[in-house]
Amino acid sequence: MSKKQNILQAAARLFSVKGFKETPIVELSKVTGVAEGTVFYHFKSKEDLFVAILEDLRNTITEEFDRYTREREFQNGLEMVEGALLFYLQLASHLEDRFLLLHRHDPYELAVVNEDCRGHLEAIYNCFVDIFERAVIRGQQDGSVAKMPPRKAAMLLFSMVDGLVRFDTYNLYDAGALYSELIESCRRMLQNR
């Protein structure tokens, strides 16, 4: 792994646990074993580092979903929606520190003053909603999903699964324990009757 990638991963972990403001570059330097100057060689500022983490997350989400859909065949759009829900839960588990970072308040505070941060946050959330929207549209085309505004349905699906992940993130409830109920609720909401 390159020094830059090592810095990105360590910073993501620290920012997700301690927060953006509460993580000094000195601590990041100690954790990674590189000088502060090396951190600033790769990233002009702490904000740039944070934005790079968001950009990396967005790219990872896109790559992982593309891989996921290449490896699976879905009988219809409703099955694709269910697959997208499972994908989201698996990705949140696999990238736990990144999701914790997304669920902190820090990114949204920074997004108020940093357009790049805001752009990457919007792109990350749009990426997730787009995944669900594609599945809903496919389902409407094949008749497995009822006619409804696809974007709104996708936003509701994303809100439901992300809410479960937030429960898990904050150790309030095991998201996996509600998986069957989530799938059943989504079926009732979407099924063409």
Secondary structure, 3 states (H helix, E strand, C coil): CCHHHHHHHHHHHHHHHHCCCCCCHHHHHHHHCCCHHHHHHHCCCHHHHHHHHHHHHHHHHHHHHHHHHHHCCCCCHHHHHHHHHHHHHHHHHHCHHHHHHHHCCHHHHHHHHCHHHHHHHHHHHHHHHHHHHHHHHHHHHHCCECCCCHHHHHHHHHHHHHHHHHHHHCCCCCHHHHHHHHHHHHHHHHECC
